[in-house]
Amino acid sequence: MFLTASAQPKGSFDPADLHPVSPITLLLLTSTNMKLTALRSTITAVCLTIGTPVLLYFGILGALTARPSFQAHAIYLHKVTLTWFKDLNVPEQFGFAYNQVKPFYVPTPDGERLHSWHILPLRAYIDNQPELLAQGSGLVDSFEETLNFKLLKNNPNARLVLYFHGTSGTIASGWRPDSYRSIYAADPINTHILAFDYRGYGKSSGEPSEGGIIQDALTIAAWAMEVAGIPPERIVIYGQSLGSAVSIALVNELVKREQKTHFAGLVVTATFSDVAQLAATYRIGGVIPVLSPVAKVGPLFKYFTSRLTSTWDNQKRLGEIIELAEQFDITLLHAEDDPIIPIGHSHRLFRHLINIAEEAEIYSDVDANESLAERLKTRQDSWGKGGSVLEWPTSKGTMRFVTLKYGAHDEIMSYTATSIAISKAFGSASYF
Ligand SMILES: *[C@@H]1O[C@H](CO)[C@@H](O)[C@H](O)[C@H]1NC(C)=O
């Protein structure tokens, strides 16, 4: 949407204005001995029909390369809120009970304000409904004075899911509200959720960038541990798509600062290797190709990916977590029918993690790579039409790969398999 609205020069040529000219027409025109001028104009029309989209594509690519702000819009799609005409301070509009969700702001050290939702698990809501109903509604200035906050902070068994959403939209768009309800379904007494909009999204201030969003994630994690007082062992970091990159970057950063930091789990769905590899197949909104047309032309692809201002190198960051953390618990979920990010991204990541955990040298040793492929196959436990799960214990913790046959790109976050994965991470239990 942004691309067509802003990057297409005014008065430019629109291929839709041309009548399509098929090769058969062309053949007929030539064989009937039409005048040369008619032929020439036909050829011109054909060239324009093919040439215009190509020129337009390279025009857009050029603009994306030259203007970082264009690029930020194309990657983060933060102005595509998808919750137009609704109020993010009225969570009841998105299916929650009155005062079940409290919107509030969390300030970042660099002066931004992150619009956040605390979502109370259903049983905790029902058990405290009269007192919750008696509170004022909507955005609160001091969340810490609400009963909602006290039910989180004062419950020694409270668990907290820090929820990092994907690109475009807001905390309340698409499948996200459904996924919150699905997540606490496994434990409706103790599982609280904290969701928020990154800088530049929804009602949060600022503009998104990789560094800025990582700062936001660090701020939210600090809020959870220091203000709400929840120790990391009772926190699961959950992210989908772009949010999986944010989750991975957060855990990576905290592990680098303090190797003992151990969250109950890092659960990510629809993850990608890094932005460059993603761009090779990615289409904005499933339609506009980004780099796929140039992905096969090595030098051209290299040039454009070198100009990316956000790289989100999940492969590198996950590898560092495996290397540095004293303990970890990592689950990758991916649906086979994901049309936006192919499941191959998660396959590659999982192999990479095992490679690091076992120092297997799969990139240089063909035999090692083949034997890993064999072991991966035999360790897979089938869930029939649901998919499969693979659990890989290491000396420092467990890595899991959950494959769903159905789940697409976004729906998966509201699916039972995601809730089970988060629940398993909290329990530190195995699937077997
Ligand atoms: C390792 O094996 C996988 C398939 O199991 C393959 O896709 C990949 O290209 C191989 N990697 C190397 C470095 O040979």
The ligand as a Gaussian input file, in Angstrom:
#p B3LYP/6-31G(d) Opt

LIG

0 1
 C       22.744000     -30.374000       4.632000
 O       21.602000     -31.171000       4.370000
 C       20.422000     -30.467000       4.051000
 C       19.281000     -31.450000       3.868000
 O       19.210000     -32.332000       4.922000
 C       20.625000     -29.632000       2.821000
 O       19.463000     -28.893000       2.539000
 C       21.795000     -28.708000       3.010000
 O       22.044000     -28.001000       1.832000
 C       23.028000     -29.486000       3.422000
 N       24.085000     -28.542000       3.748000
 C       25.315000     -28.660000       3.293000
 C       26.271000     -27.610000       3.740000
 O       25.640000     -29.544000       2.548000

